[in-house]
Amino acid sequence: MYWEWKQNFARPGVYPGSFLVFWKMNRHHRPLQEFSMPFLKLPEKGRVLDVGCGGGFFIASMLKRAPESHFYGVDYSPLSVKKSRSFNHRAVKRGQVEIVEGSVSSLPFEDAFFDLVTASETIYFWPDPAKDVREVARVLKPGGMFAVCCDSADKAAAKKYTDHIRGMTVYSAEELSAFFSGAGFVNVECHSDSATGMLCVTGTLPEKAGAGN
Ligand SMILES: C[S@@+](CC[C@H](N)C(=O)[O-])C[C@H]1O[C@@H](n2cnc3c(N)ncnc32)[C@H](O)[C@@H]1O
């Protein structure tokens, strides 16, 4: 029963008790998001997307640091969409945060729309990460940044989860970097914390040819 409840981390709502999952996600992923924050190129006045936004905490933290930007969240769980909206309800009401239901494999946004895309504790569940990172690249502007934040990139240590949570795969820093490079990202960097195992991989899309940089 415990492991059935844990499936909610892959897709909240698949088993009763999701409210506790959101509480845990918003609390336990906070250190990872704080660790990752200095590596993010948050636009002063731009558009940011958080993929697999879950309980909506990361959006709220980034909004505090870039109060003139516009934030979007996407998640394939209707319950995550509801929770992210309610967690950010004031900003949603004034039109500064929009949360939509959708899959990373087919993002409901036009090409070259975002300055920054983030993905915290979610790539483990994506159906085809190499392809899905290319889909992220599609919605980023030239020069835009993608950041993947993971509590762990240690397959052996994560086995206690991957053995039980269906469809969960933990990727090494090398595998994550290869997804980025394969999707055309440059300046791919792996920022890791040796004490905790936390990892934030960042990469940027090349500027438009002829843009002068
Ligand atoms: C463990 S939660 C992490 C939530 C949040 N990003 C955080 O760090 O607290 C994973 C989230 O990713 C979402 N997710 C998983 N696979 C997805 C996919 N293929 N497309 C969109 N969202 C996905 C799940 O529904 C869930 O809300």
Ligand as a Chemical Component Dictionary entry (heavy atoms), coordinates in Angstrom:
data_LIG
# 
_chem_comp.id                   LIG 
_chem_comp.type                 NON-POLYMER 
_chem_comp.pdbx_formal_charge   0 
_chem_comp.three_letter_code    LIG 
# 
loop_
_chem_comp_atom.comp_id 
_chem_comp_atom.atom_id 
_chem_comp_atom.alt_atom_id 
_chem_comp_atom.type_symbol 
_chem_comp_atom.charge 
_chem_comp_atom.model_Cartn_x 
_chem_comp_atom.model_Cartn_y 
_chem_comp_atom.model_Cartn_z 
_chem_comp_atom.pdbx_ordinal 
LIG C1  C1  C 0  7.888 14.276 -8.135  1  
LIG S1  S1  S 1  6.809 15.462 -8.838  2  
LIG C2  C2  C 0  7.799 16.959 -8.814  3  
LIG C3  C3  C 0  6.960 18.190 -8.770  4  
LIG C4  C4  C 0  7.713 19.520 -8.710  5  
LIG N1  N1  N 0  8.411 19.793 -9.940  6  
LIG C5  C5  C 0  8.659 19.550 -7.530  7  
LIG O1  O1  O 0  9.883 19.575 -7.731  8  
LIG O2  O2  O -1 8.182 19.525 -6.394  9  
LIG C6  C6  C 0  6.808 15.050 -10.564 10 
LIG C7  C7  C 0  5.775 15.839 -11.336 11 
LIG O3  O3  O 0  6.045 15.670 -12.737 12 
LIG C8  C8  C 0  4.829 15.443 -13.405 13 
LIG N2  N2  N 0  5.126 14.697 -14.649 14 
LIG C9  C9  C 0  5.696 13.458 -14.733 15 
LIG N3  N3  N 0  5.817 13.092 -16.014 16 
LIG C10 C10 C 0  5.329 14.110 -16.763 17 
LIG C11 C11 C 0  5.175 14.297 -18.168 18 
LIG N4  N4  N 0  5.540 13.345 -19.033 19 
LIG N5  N5  N 0  4.644 15.475 -18.603 20 
LIG C12 C12 C 0  4.258 16.431 -17.712 21 
LIG N6  N6  N 0  4.361 16.294 -16.361 22 
LIG C13 C13 C 0  4.893 15.149 -15.894 23 
LIG C14 C14 C 0  3.979 14.666 -12.401 24 
LIG O4  O4  O 0  2.603 14.706 -12.682 25 
LIG C15 C15 C 0  4.343 15.350 -11.097 26 
LIG O5  O5  O 0  3.486 16.433 -10.807 27 
# 
loop_
_chem_comp_bond.comp_id 
_chem_comp_bond.atom_id_1 
_chem_comp_bond.atom_id_2 
_chem_comp_bond.value_order 
_chem_comp_bond.pdbx_ordinal 
LIG C1  S1  SING 1  
LIG S1  C2  SING 2  
LIG S1  C6  SING 3  
LIG C2  C3  SING 4  
LIG C3  C4  SING 5  
LIG C4  N1  SING 6  
LIG C4  C5  SING 7  
LIG C5  O1  DOUB 8  
LIG C5  O2  SING 9  
LIG C6  C7  SING 10 
LIG C7  O3  SING 11 
LIG C7  C15 SING 12 
LIG O3  C8  SING 13 
LIG C8  N2  SING 14 
LIG C8  C14 SING 15 
LIG N2  C9  SING 16 
LIG N2  C13 SING 17 
LIG C9  N3  DOUB 18 
LIG N3  C10 SING 19 
LIG C10 C11 SING 20 
LIG C10 C13 DOUB 21 
LIG C11 N4  SING 22 
LIG C11 N5  DOUB 23 
LIG N5  C12 SING 24 
LIG C12 N6  DOUB 25 
LIG N6  C13 SING 26 
LIG C14 O4  SING 27 
LIG C14 C15 SING 28 
LIG C15 O5  SING 29 
# 
